[in-house]
Amino acid sequence: MNAGIIGVGKYVPEQVVTNFDLEQKIDTNDEWIRTRTGIEERRIAPDNQNTSDLAFEAAKQALEDAQISADQVGLILVATVTPDQPFPSVACQIQEKLGAVNASAMDVAAACAGFIYALATAKQFVESNTYKYVLVVGAEKLSKIVNWEDRNTAVLFGDGACAVLVGGVSEGRGILSIELGADGTGGKHLLMNEFDHIAMNGREVFKFAVRQMGESAVSVLDKAGLTKEDVDFLIPHQANIRIMEASRERLELPEEKLSKRIHKYGNTSSASIGIALKDELDDGKIKDDDILVLVGFGGGLTWGAATIKWGK
C-alpha cells in the first residue's frame, strides 16, 4: 500500500500583528523586517487559546476534507514544541476533542522539522498496515515563548496549526521518499533558554539552513528516483525568504514553483509547511500527479524532506 495525504486542514488565530504594530513595541521597522525575512505580518493567539485548540481546528478540517470520521483514525501524531503542558500530550487532548476513541496518540518534538518527522512516521504505520488512517498535526503557539524585547527573534514567529490525514492512495501516488536527519552538536544555536524563551544564533542557523535545505531536497528526490526537472512545486519551511530562495535556486526552479506564504504568517515552526500546502491547494496551484518537495529544518538541529506525487 502506498501512503499519501488524503485530507488537509489549517487554522490560524484571528489577530493579525503587522510589522508596523511591532514598530510601536520594539526597536525595529517594517523595511528592516521585510528585507531580511520576507515577513509582513503574523497571527498571534490570545491567552485563552492554547496549542491544542489550534490543533483541534486544523484536525477537524483535515478529517472533513478526507470525509473520514474521527473514530476511523488509528493514530494521532502532533508535532509541536509548545504543548499546553508537558502532559497530557497535545495528541491526547485533540483525541478527546475529536472523539477519536480508537486512536493512539503521541507528540513529536523536532521543532520546525517536526511535521516532516511526523509525516515520515505516519507513512511507516500506514504502509505496514498497522493503521489505516494516521492524523498528522503541526501546531504551535510560539508567541508564548518569544522574548518580545528581543528584536532579532520577536519579529520572526507566529502561531498556527496544520493537519493532514495520511492513508492509502492509488499506485504511483503518495509519499514517494523521505529524508530525515539531525545534528545534536548544533543544538546550542537554536534552543529554549533558561528564561523559557527562544534563543537563536541567527548567523549559524542561517548558514546551516541554506546548506541543509538544498542538500535535503536533492537527496530526497534522488531517493525517489527523480531529478530536479521533475519537480512541479517546492514547499519549504517558511522561516526566511532568503533561505527559501536558496533552496529554490539549488533545485534550479522558476519562482512560480516556490511556495511563499511567509509574508502572511511568519515562522510557525512545525505548522508552516502544512499551512503553506493548504493555501497552495486552495489557490489551485497543486494538481493531481504534481511532484512536490516538502523540506524543513529546525532546532535540534533537525531537518527533513519528503517527495510526494499528489493525488488519491
N, C-alpha and C positions, 0 to 999 in steps of 0.2 A: 504494500500500500504506500502511495506517495502522500506525504503530509503537506498541506498547504493552508493558506489563510482563506477561510470561507465567510468571515464576518469581521467588520471593522467598526470601531466607535471611538469617540473622543469627547472630552469635556474640559472646558477652561472656565475659570471663575469670571464673574461679570465685571469686576472692577478692572479698568484699564489704567495703568500708570505709564505715562509718556516720559520721554527724556526731559521734556520741559517741566514736568512735575518734579523730577529728581533735581533739576537745577535749583529748586526752591529749598531743598533739604541738604544737599551736599555740594562740595566744590567740584562741579562738573558742568558740561554744557552739551546740548544736542549734537553739535557738529563733532565734538570730540568722541562721543559715543558712537555715532553713526559711521564715521570714517574708520574707526578702529575695530568695530564689531559687526556693523550692519544692523544693529538693533534700534528700533524706533519706539517701541512700546512693549509692555509685558503685562500679564494678568496676575493679580495678587488676590489670594483668597482671604476672606475675613477671618477673624479669630475663631468664630464658631463653626468654621468649615475645615474639616480635617482631611488628611490624605485619603483615608478610607471613603470619605464622602465623594471626593473627586473620582476615585477608582470605581466606585459603585455606579456612578452616572455613565462613565465610559463603558463599563462592562455590560450594562443594560443595553446600550446601543449596539454593541457587537453581537449580542445574542439575538436581538431583534433583526439585525441585518442578515444574520445567518438563518433566521427562522428556526432557531433551536431553543427549546425550553431549558431553564436552569437545571432542572432535575436530570437532564441528559449529560451534563458536564461531569467528567470523571476526575479532573484535576484543575485547580486554580493556582496559577503562578503569578505573584506580584513582584515586579522589580521596583524597588524603592530604597532610598537611603534616608527617607524622612517618615518613618512609620508613626502612627499616632502615639504609640508607646512601644517598649521592647517586645512585649507580648500581651495579649494575643496578637498574632500577625495580622497585617492588613488583609492577607488572603483569607484568613479565618473570619474576619469581620465582614468582608463582602460575600463570603459564602453564606453567612447568616442573612444578610440583607437581600441577597438574590433568591434565597430559598433553594440553593444548590445542595440539597440534602445528601446527594450521593457522591459529592466531590471531596477528595482530599485537598489539602491546601498548604502552601508554604510561600514565604517571601524569598527573594533572591537579591543579594547585595553585591552588585558590581558597578555601582554608580551609573554614569551615563551610558555605559555599555550593557547595563542590566537587561534592557529589552531584548538585545540580541542573545544574551546568555539564556534568558527565559525562553525565547523562541527556539533556540537550539535544543533545550531540554524537552520542550513540547514535541518537537519533531521526533525525538527518540521514542517517547512514550506512545505516540500515535502509530509510528511505523513498526513498532514491536507488538502492536495490537494490545498493549496494556490498557490504554484508554481510547475510546472512540473520539472524544472531544476534549481538548485542553484549552482552557481560557487563559490567555496571557495578557497581563495588565502592566503598564508602566505608569506610575503615579508619583507625583512629588509636590510637597508644599515647601519649596526651598526658601520661601520668604521667612520662615520661622528660624532658619539657621544662617541667614545672611546678616553680616555686620553692616548695618545701614549707615555707618560712619566711614566705611572703607570704600572710597570711590572706585578702587580698582576691581572690586568684586560686586559691590551693590548694584551696579548698572547692568550686570550680566544675566541675572537669573529671574525666572518667573515660575508660576505654579500651573499645573495642569495634569491631565491624565489621558492615556490612550488605552485601547484594548483591542485584541484580535482573538477570534476563535480559530483554533487550529484543528483540522480534521482531514479526512481522506479526500483527495481530489483525483481528477482523471489522469490517465497515464501521460507522462511527459511534462505535466504541470506540477506546481508546488515549490517547496523549498529544495532547490537542487543541490546546494552545498552550504557549508558553514565553516567559518574560521573564528576561533577563539584564542585569546592569549592574555598573558598577564606578566607584569614585571614589578614584583614587590619592592625592589630596590628604589623604584621611583615614587613610592607611596608618600614620601616626605614632601613632594612637590604639590600635592593636592589632597587635602585632608580636612577633617573637622578638628579644630584646635581645642585647647583646654577650656576655652570660653564657649564651647559648643557652637562655634561659627565656622563657616567655610574659610579656609586659608589656602592661598594658591601662589605658587611661584610662576607667574604668568609667562615669563620668558622660556622657562624649561618645559612647561606644559605645551606651549605653542610649538616649540621645536619637535617635541615628541609626537604631537598630533599631526603635524604636517607630514612627517615621515611615515608614521604608522597607518594613517588613514589610507594613503596611497598604496602602501605595500599590502595592506589587508584586502583592499578592493581588487588588486591584481591577483593576489593569491586565491581569493575565493572564486574568482572567475576561472582560474586555471583548474581548480578542483572540480568545477562543473563541466570542464571540457569546452569552455567558451573563451572568447577573446574580447578585447576592448570594443571591437567593431560590432559585437553582438548586443551591446548594452543599449537599451531604449531609455532608461531613466535611472538616475543616481539619487538616492535619498540618504544624505549623510546626517549624522548627529548635528543638530543646529546649535553650535556653540560659538562660532565666529566665522563671519563671511569669508575672511582670508584663508582660513583653514579649509572651508568648504570648497572654495575656488581652487585651492591647491590640489585637492583630491579629484576635482573635475579635470584639471589640466593633466594630471597623471594618467587619466583614462583617455585623454585626448577627445573629450566630448564637447559638443557645442553648448553654449549657455542654456539653451532651451531644454536641455536634458538634465539640468540640475535643479533639484527641489530647493527652493529658497523661501522659507517661512519664518526665518529668524527675526525679521523686522517686526512681525506681529506678536511674537510670544517670548522672545529672548531664549535663553538656555533653560529648558525644562527637564534637563537630565534624562532619566530613563523614559520620560514621556515624549521626548522630542521627535524621534524617528516615526513613531506611530501617529502622532498628531499631524506631521507633515504628510504621511501616507494618506490619511483620511482626507486632508484638504486637497491633495492632488487627485484623488478619486472623485471627490465632489465636483472638482473643476473639469472633470473629463479628460485629464491628461494621461491616465493609465488605462490601457485597454487589454482585453484578453490576449494572452500569448506574448505580451511585452516581457522583456527581460529586465528585471530590476536588480540593482545592487544597493543593499542597505549596509551602512558601515558607521561604526561609532567608536568612541574612546572615552575613558573616564578614570576617576580616582581608583587607585589600587597599586600601580596603574593597570588598567584593563583595556582590552579592545575586542571588537567582534565585528564580523561581517556575514552577510547572507546573500546568496544569489537565488532569486525567485523567478519562476516563469508564471506570470499571473493568470489566474482563472481557476474555476472549479472543475 
